[in-house]
Amino acid sequence: MNALRSRARRAATAARRIVALGGAPDPFAGIEAKDEAARALAGLTRRQRLALVLTEYLGYSSEESAGLMGVKPATVRVLSHQGRQALQGVRDE
C-alpha cells in the first residue's frame, strides 16, 4: 500500500512539473505588447498622449498634470477621456 501511495505521489508531482513547464511565458509577448501600445498611442494627438501618459502611466493627478501641461485640470480630464475612448476603439478592432 505504501509503495502504491508513493508511486501516486511521484506521478502527481511529475504531472505538476509538466504542466508548469508547458505554461512558460512567450519571451516576445512583452515586446509585442509594447509595440502595440506604442502604435495605439501614436494614433492620438500630442496633447491626448501627454495627458494619458501623465495621468495613467506616471500617476499624476489632473491638477499636477495641468500644471505640467500649462492647461486647466478640466482640460486634462477631457483629453484623457478622449484618449481612452480612442484607444478603446483601437482595442475593439
C-alpha positions in Angstrom: 0.0 0.0 0.0 2.8 2.4 0.8 4.5 1.7 -2.5 1.3 2.5 -4.3 0.8 5.8 -2.5 4.5 6.7 -3.1 4.1 6.0 -6.8 0.9 8.0 -6.9 2.6 11.0 -5.2 5.6 10.8 -7.6 3.2 10.7 -10.6 1.3 13.7 -9.3 4.5 15.7 -8.8 5.7 14.8 -12.3 2.4 15.9 -13.8 2.5 19.2 -11.9 6.1 19.8 -13.3 5.0 19.0 -16.8 2.0 21.4 -16.6 4.2 24.1 -15.1 6.8 23.8 -17.9 4.1 23.9 -20.6 2.9 27.3 -19.4 6.2 29.0 -20.0 5.7 32.6 -21.0 6.4 33.7 -24.5 9.6 35.9 -24.4 8.3 38.0 -27.3 4.8 38.7 -25.8 6.1 41.7 -23.8 7.8 43.1 -26.9 4.6 42.7 -29.0 2.5 44.3 -26.3 4.9 47.3 -26.0 4.9 47.7 -29.8 1.1 47.5 -29.9 0.8 50.1 -27.2 3.2 52.4 -29.0 1.3 52.1 -32.2 -2.0 52.8 -30.5 -0.6 55.9 -28.7 0.8 57.2 -32.0 -2.7 57.5 -33.2 -3.6 60.0 -30.5 -2.9 63.8 -30.6 0.1 65.0 -28.8 -2.0 66.6 -26.0 -4.1 63.4 -25.6 -1.0 61.3 -25.4 0.7 63.6 -22.9 -2.4 63.7 -20.7 -2.7 59.9 -20.7 0.9 59.3 -20.0 1.0 61.8 -17.1 -2.3 60.6 -15.5 -2.4 56.9 -16.3 1.2 55.8 -16.6 3.0 58.2 -14.3 0.2 58.5 -11.8 -0.1 62.3 -11.6 -3.4 63.9 -10.7 -5.2 66.0 -13.2 -4.2 69.1 -11.2 -0.5 68.1 -11.3 -0.7 67.2 -14.9 -2.4 70.5 -15.7 0.5 72.4 -14.1 3.0 70.5 -16.2 1.0 70.9 -19.4 0.0 74.6 -18.8 -3.7 74.0 -19.1 -6.7 73.7 -16.7 -7.3 70.4 -14.8 -10.7 70.0 -16.6 -8.8 70.1 -19.9 -6.5 67.3 -18.7 -9.5 65.2 -17.8 -11.2 65.8 -21.1 -8.0 65.0 -23.1 -7.5 61.8 -21.0 -11.1 60.8 -21.6 -10.8 61.4 -25.3 -7.6 59.4 -25.5 -9.0 56.5 -23.6 -12.0 56.5 -25.9 -9.8 56.5 -29.0 -7.7 53.6 -27.5 -10.8 51.7 -26.7 -11.8 52.0 -30.4 -8.4 50.6 -31.4 -8.6 47.7 -29.0 -12.1 46.7 -30.3 -10.9 46.5 -33.9 
